[in-house]
């Protein structure tokens, strides 16, 4: 006869790890200057699904973390929504055209040039245009603590089961 291991302590450990991992990701986004509105950092959440931690964030979070693919189809596929998003970002960051002209047309032109550059080279030059790799860097910093916390949760569940035998 086999008994199913109850995982109450492991569940609690996963929740605790998820909380401090999300906190560290938020902090890293801010300390790396990867924020304009703060929306991405505020969107970081974790969810425990079948014994693992899923990290959720704003839909553009993947592009910031992993970078964007270089366009294979040229620049004719730049959407109005993408241009608007870049204009919003530029306004939040105080980015202006070199000419100093802040008219709508000049801002659109600048946003289109930025979009072309992103499509051609990728995103976030200081990270090698390959994305900030925030999640990987935070995991490496916390790897030992995460392992310890999860092992303690698992060991506590086993101990409770053995006591009941």
Secondary structure by P-SEA (a helix, b strand, c coil): cccccccaaaaaaaaaaaaaaaaaaaaaaaaacccccccccccbbbbbcccbbbbbcccccccccccccccccccccccaaaaaaaaaaaaaaccccccccccaaaaaaaaaaaaaaaacccccccccccccaaaaaaaaaaaaaaaaaaaaaaaaaaaaaaaac
